[in-house]
Amino acid sequence: MVAWLSTSWRWLSGILSLRPTLGSSGSILLNHCLRAHLRLEENYNVTACLPSPWGSYEPSKIGSPPSQASWHELVDVYDVDGTTKIGNATAWEAQTSCLWHRTVYVILRLPDERFLLQQRAVWKWRMGGLWDLGLSETVELDEDLWTAANRAVTEELGEHAPRHHLRECCRLSVGWSGSMPQMQVCQADHNIVFTALGEERLDYGQRDAEVEALEYWTMEEYKHQAEVEPFRFAPWVHALILGCSECFGPKTAEL
């Protein structure tokens, strides 16, 4: 266990010390790259914009899932348009085999337009230690979107967390594939983004151990970090902020 934790923290340190491969104007190039991919099969594919520092996706190395229960839970699988349910699969199968499934995000925003980001726990196999948007959950088998959104708030913010003005804001599909230190990732997510009015307080009781930290950022803070270290964030973060700009306020249009 000690050796595993040591390896995980070295991995996180490696992530946070990465320097952009996109040049000194990284966020500008990232912006143009994502916009160019907006029309690819009418869905984002951010792999070309943010290739994995650990190499390309290798299906032959997928292997077996970890024992963590969430990897073995079933999710609905959809067609590329996200309108027709075509079967089901485990979360592991969906995230390693490019099966279209649904993910919900709840973006908490303050009156000053700061928005919530979370740092994923370093031990997570997929994007561990990276920054993600708001509160998010993979939609489970036969689960409706509002239930999934409320579950995200309860599990990742706390059982007493408020849900002021929760509403659906945007839908955007994102694809990404690449090697990670502990797994091969090939995900195809139909994302449903909700917004809600946040509060400065972020302690609402016990929250999921998968959340390392929660912070409110300005759009300027995000843009600076995206330029300096684009892979400090889970790859889909940039695509969702650009493609669902209406969920983040007028300053997003400046990207």
Disulfide bonds with the S-S distance in Angstrom:
Cys33-Cys49 2.23
Cys98-Cys186 1.75
Cys169-Cys247 2.20
Cys170-Cys244 2.09
